[in-house]
Amino acid sequence: MANKPFFIKCLIVPGITAFKVAGLNIWMSYTGGGNDIQWCFSQVKGAVEDDVSEADIISTVEFNNSGELLATGDKGGRVVIFQQESKSPYHRGEYSVYSTFQSHEPEFDYLKSLEIEEKINKIRWLPQKNAAQFLLSTNDKTIKLWKISERDKRPEGYNLKEENGRYRDPTTVTTLRVPVFRPMDLMVEASPRRIFANAHTYHINSISVNSDYETYLSADDLRVNLWHLEITDRSFNIVDIKPANMEELTEVITAAEFHPHHCNTFVYSSSKGTIRLCDMRESALCDRHSKLFEEPEDPSNRSFFSEIISSISDVKFSHNGRYMMTRDYLSVKIWDLNMESRPVETYQVHEYLRSKLCSLYENDCIFDKFECCWNGPDNVVMTGSYNNFFRMFDRNTKRDITLEASRENSKPRMVLKPRKVCASGKRKKDEITVDSLDFNKKILHTAWHPKENIIAVATTNNLYIFQDRVN
């Protein structure tokens, strides 16, 4: 007998899709971008005390390429690596300490009578090629390549060595043994494989691994250098904006990054709000850019602080390589690499602070450097703000959301409530006024899992991890 044809009826409403297949009702929820998702608390790492040690302040956060590992660096020169505990939908956002090691120590440059801080400025993971993991970490002057490896077996039965490590007298050896490996408790070792030093006169602000996975760049205030991962004693200077007379200096380099797919292309941003795209195939020294991305200033917004707030603090390519995102003090801008004249999207992060720039200048907050990040599909961007707020902008729906990282909202799988700031007029219930924002609480560093809706945000000395709600 021939199979009977069946019919499918489909009803779509926001957040829910309903199918009727051969008389059966099938309901399926779906989620769109960052604002359709309900974010819930997963974990918080770090001490609870209000009296925070300077060394414990988190200075960088970075997921590895698979998202299984999450690394943080702090002002004390330490790197802490967390490992994802479970792939279970309810516990994906739970990470446990995998390895902790001292990456950098404080140093003193006797020639320049200059103290070199141990603070970790940036961490960048290399793609995994074998059982071990590799990452680059840098302070102001020195970059180190670290190997993170596991050991769960130990060799026993040496002929010329006792079990405690002491060497035997060869004349006492009467029989030969074959050493064997015995199981042992898992041990994670972090060992420095390369140290790249003495190449930067000024403070390093960026490192970026090339898509050829053999080279990387490092940038300071005036220069960008190209390194080979196997060669530590020399680097190639590919950008140098230092003028012959330092009194003529008008801008500095603030961030730099390689294109995710084209190994010859990189960008660097400046304190004047410009982004230059360079092609290393054109010349060895990329002082002449291939493209200059710059938005004309709105004369109506011109003020004493214009140049300060236009300085770009972070630049990130989208995963697909078509767009790049920049963060200045008040906004996030999305640029199409094919259009230099203006950004294709601009998102105001905390425009309500424009009236407070004078007081923010006096307390130095106006010089804070906020970072930004993309989600995996490149349709949502995230960045931090004050009062431990962080913002998400959905590029498809043009909707945005403000969330707060707070211990008050730190019950397991507790859904985060959107926060709103009242810029002027009468304050509504659940809103917070601009005057009551705490500028000592700020989220400068954020990271988004490359494949899942898991985010990590750093608040002073605490690392918060959130994940999307599972129904």
N, C-alpha and C positions, 0 to 999 in steps of 0.2 A: 504494500500500500504506500502511495506517495506521501511524503511528509506534508503536513498542513502548513500553509504559510502563516507566519505570526507577525504582529504589528507592534511597533515601538512608538509610544507616546512620550514626549519629553516636555517637562515644564522647568523653566529656569527662573529662579528668583535670587536676589542677592544673598550669597553665602550658601545656597542650597540648590542642588539639582535633583529633580525627581524623575525617574524613569518608570514607565509602565510596560513591562515586557511579558507578553502572553498572559496577561491578567495578574501578574505579580507586581506589587509596588516596591520599587527600589529607591531608597533615599541615600544620597551621597553628598556629604559636605565637602566644600573645597575652599581653598584659601588663595588669595591673590598676592598682592605685594605686601610691603611692610606694614601698611595701615589696615589691611583686612585681617592680618594675623593678630591673634590675642597673645601677647607676650606674658610669660609667667616666670617667676623667680625660680632659679635652680640652685645656685650656690653663691656664697661669698667667702673669699679667702682673705686672710689678714687679721691683725689684732683689732680688738674692739676699743682699746683705750683711746681717749680723746687726745692725750699727750703723745703726738706722733714724733718718732725719731726721724731726723732728716734722712738718714741712710735707708729708711724703709719706704720712702716715697717712690712709687712706681713711675718709671720714666719711659717705658715702651712696652707694647703688647703685640704679639704676633702669632697667628696660627701657622702650622706647617701646611704643605700642599694638600695633604689628605684631610686635615682638620683633626686628626687623632691626637696631635700634640699641640699644646699651647704654651708659649714661652713669654715670660715677663722679665724685664731688667729693672733694676732700681738704682737709686743714687748712691748706694753703698757698693756698687760694682758687682752685685750678685745677679746670677741668672737662675730663675726657678722655672722648671719645665713641668707642666701638668699633662697627664695622660687621660684620655677619655675612658671612663670605667665600663660603659655598657653601650650597646647598640640598640637597646630596648627603647621603644618610642617614648616612654615615660621618663627614662633616665639618661637620654642622650646628652643632656647638658651637665652631667656630673663628671667632674675631673678630679683626679687625685694626684698628689705630688709624685712625680716620676724621678726627677733628679734636681739637685741644687748644687751649684758650684760658684766659686769666686772667679769671675771672669777678669776683672781688672783691679789693680791696687792703686792707691794714690802715689803719685810720683812727683819729683821736683826737677825742673830744668835749671841746672846751675848756670848755664850760659846766659839764660834770659831772666834768671831769678823769678821763675814762674812756677806756681803750683799747678799740677795737672790732676784734675778731679778723676775719681774712679767711676763716676756716674756713667751708666750705659745709655748712650744716645739712641742707638738703633740696633735691632736684631733682624736678620734676614735668614730664612731657611733655604737650604739648597734642596733640589729634588732628590728623593731617595733613590739610590742606585743599587744598594745591597742591604744587608741586615742593619747596618749602622745608619745613623742620622748625622747630618752635618749642618752647622749654622755659623753665620758670621755675626760677631758682636763688636761694637766699637764704642770707645769713649771719645774724648775730644781729639786725641792724637793717634791712637793705636787701634788697628783692626786685628781681630783674632779669628781664626778658623777653628772651630771646636768639633771634635768627633764624639758623638754620644752613642755608646755601644752597651750591649747587654752581655753578661757572663753568667752562665748557670752550671758550668763545669770547671773543675780545676785539675791540673795534671798532678799525678802522684807517681812515686817509684823512680825518682832520678837515681842515676848511678853515682854522680859526683856531688850530690847535694842532699843534705838532711831535710826532713819535712819542715823544720823550723827555718830553713834557708841557709844554714851554715854549710860551708863547703867541706867535703871529706878529703882526707889524705889519700891521693890516688893509689898509694902502695897498699892501703888496707882493703881495696876493692878486689874481691876474689871471684865474684860472679857478676855476670851482666844481666840486668833486668830491662824489660821493655816498659817504659812509662805508660800509664793509662790515665784516662780522664774519668773522674768521679763526679757524680752530681753534687751540687751545692746550692745554697739559697741564691736566688736571683740578685745580681749586683749590677747596677747601672754605673758605668764609668764615663766621665767627661774628661777628655784629654786634648790639650791644644796641639793642633797639627801644623799650623802656620801662624806666624806673627808678622803682620805688615805694618812697619813703623817708619818714622822719619821722612814722610812724604808730604805732610801738611804743616804749613806755618800757622794756619788759623784753625779754628775749631771745626771738626767734622760735624756736618748736620745731616748727611744722607749717605746711605749705601744702597746699592741696587744690583741684584744678580742678573746677568745677561741671559737671554733665551738660548745662547749657545752652551750655557752651563760650564763654560771654561773661564770666562772673564766676569769682572764686576767693576762698577764705578764707585768712587767715593768723592764726596763734594764738601768743600768748606766755604767760607765766606767769599772767596775770590777765585778759587780754582776747582776744576773737576779732573780727577785722575782716573786712568783706566789700568786695572790690574789683571794679571793672570793668576788664577787660583794656585798654581804650582810654583810661582816665582815671587819671592818675598823681597828681594833686594833691589828691585826697580819697578817703576810704574811709568806710564806715559801720560803726560799732561795734555788733555784734550780740550780744555777750556781754561783761559786765563784772562780775567777781566781787570787785573790789577793795573792801574794807570802808572805811568812813569813817575808822576808826582802824586803822592797820596792825598794831597789837598784837593785834587780834582776828582776824588772818588764820590760818585753820586748814588751808587746802588751796590748791593751785595747779593750773592746767591743764597737763596733760602732753602731750596729743596731740588732734588734731581732724581730721575727715574728712567730706566731702560724701557723701551717698548716691549710688551709681553711676547710678541711674535717676530718682530724684525730686529735682528741682532745689531744692525748698523744704526739704529735710530734711538735717540734719547732726548729727553726734555730737561730743562732746568728753569726754575722760577726765580723771580727777583723781588727785592723789597719795594720795587716801584709798581708791582702788580702785573708785570709782563711775564709771558712764558715763551721761551725760545726752543724750537725744535731743531735739532742738529742731525746731520747725516754724516757719519764717519767715512763714507766712501768719497766725499767731496775733497777732504783734505785732512792731514794728520792733526792739525790744530783747528778745532771747530769754533774759532772766534767769529766766523760769519755763519749766522744761523740760516737754515733753510726756510723756516717759517717763524713769524713773530705773532703771537696771540696777545691782543691787547684790546680792552674795551674803552672807548672814549669816556672820559669822566663827565658826569652830569653836573653842569655849572651850578645848578640850584642846590646841590649837596656839598659844594666846595666849602671847606673850613680849615682851620689850623691843623686838624687831625687827619685830613684827607690822605696824606701820604702814609701815615702810620697805619691806618686801618685798611689801606689798599695793599699793604705788604702781604704776599702769599706765604702761608705757613706750611702748606702741604700740597703736593700734586700726586695724583694717582691715575694711571691708565685703567680703563675698564678691562675686564677679562678678555673681551673679544677684540680689544685693540682699536676700536673705532672712535672711542671718545676718551677724554681725560677730564678729571675733576680737580678743581682747585678750591682751596679754602682760604679766605681772608678773614679779617676779624669779625665782620658782621654777616657774611654770606658764603654760600657754596655755589660754584658755577660749573656747569657742564659745557665742555667745548667739543665741537665736532672737528676732527683733525683736518677736514677738508674746508673749514671756514675759519679764517683768522680774525675777521673784523669784529666779531662779538660772540659771546657765549650763546648756545642754543637754549639753555635753561639757566635760570638764576633762582636760588632759593634763599630767602631771608631766614637766618638762624635765630638771631635775637635783635631785630631791628629796633625794639623798644629801648635798647641801650644807647641809641644815637644821642638821646638827650642827656645821657650820663657820661659822655666821653671825657669831660673835664675832670670829674672825680676819678674815673678809671685811669686817666693819665697820671693823676697825683699818687694813686696807690700802685702804679706800675702794672695793673691788670691789662691795660691796653696793649701790652707787649706779650701777652700770653700767646702761645703757639698751639692752636687746636689742630688736631689731625682729622682725617676723614677716611671713609672706606666704602666700598661697594659690596652689595650682596652677590651671591653666586651668579644669578642670571643678569646682573647689571641693571635691574629695573628699580632698585631701591638704594638710596645712599644714606649714610649715617654719619653724624658728627656730634661732638660734645658741646656743652654750654656751662653756665654757672648754676649754683645751687644744686649741684649733682644731677642736673637735667641733661638728657641727651635727646637728639632730634632725628627723626626719620622722614625722608621725603620719597614718596612714590612717584616715579617718573611717568607712569602710565595714567594714573588717575589724578595726578597733581595734588593729591591730598598729603597732609603732613601730620605728624603726631609728636607730642612731647611726653617723654617718660622720665621717671626719677629712679636713680639707684640709691636706695635707702634701707637701712637695717629695719626700719619700721614695716617695710614691705617684704621682709625676708622669711616668710613662712613658706615651706615647701610647696611648689606649684601654685603659689598665690598669683592671681592675674594682676598685672600692673594697670593701674588706672591712669588714663591720660591726664596730664597736668596742663593748666593754662595760666598764662601770666597776663595780668590786667595792666595794660600800658597807661591808660588814663580813664577818667570817669569813675562811675560807681562800680565797686568790686562785687562780682557775683559770688555765690556760694562755691566753694572748692577752688576759687581762683587765688592767685598769689600776686601781690603788688610788686612792682619793680623795686620799690624802696626796701622791701623786706627780703630781697634776694641776698644770699650769702656768697660773696665773691671769693671767700677763702675755700669754698667747696666748689671744685670745678672738675669737669671731665675733659682732659686733654687727649687721652689715648683710647681709641676704640678699635675693635677687630671683629670681623664677621667670618664665621666658618665658611670655607670655600664651597661646600656642597649642601649644607643644611641650614635651617633657621636657628642657629645658635650664635649668640653674640657675647663678647667680653668687653666690659668697660672698666676703666681704672679710675677710682676716686682716691686721690692722695695715696694712702697705703693699703687700700682694699681693692680686690679684684672681684667684680660681680659678673656672674654668668647667668644669662637668661636664655630660654628656649621658647619655641612656639607651643601653644597649648594643644594637647592631644585630647580629642573628644572621646 
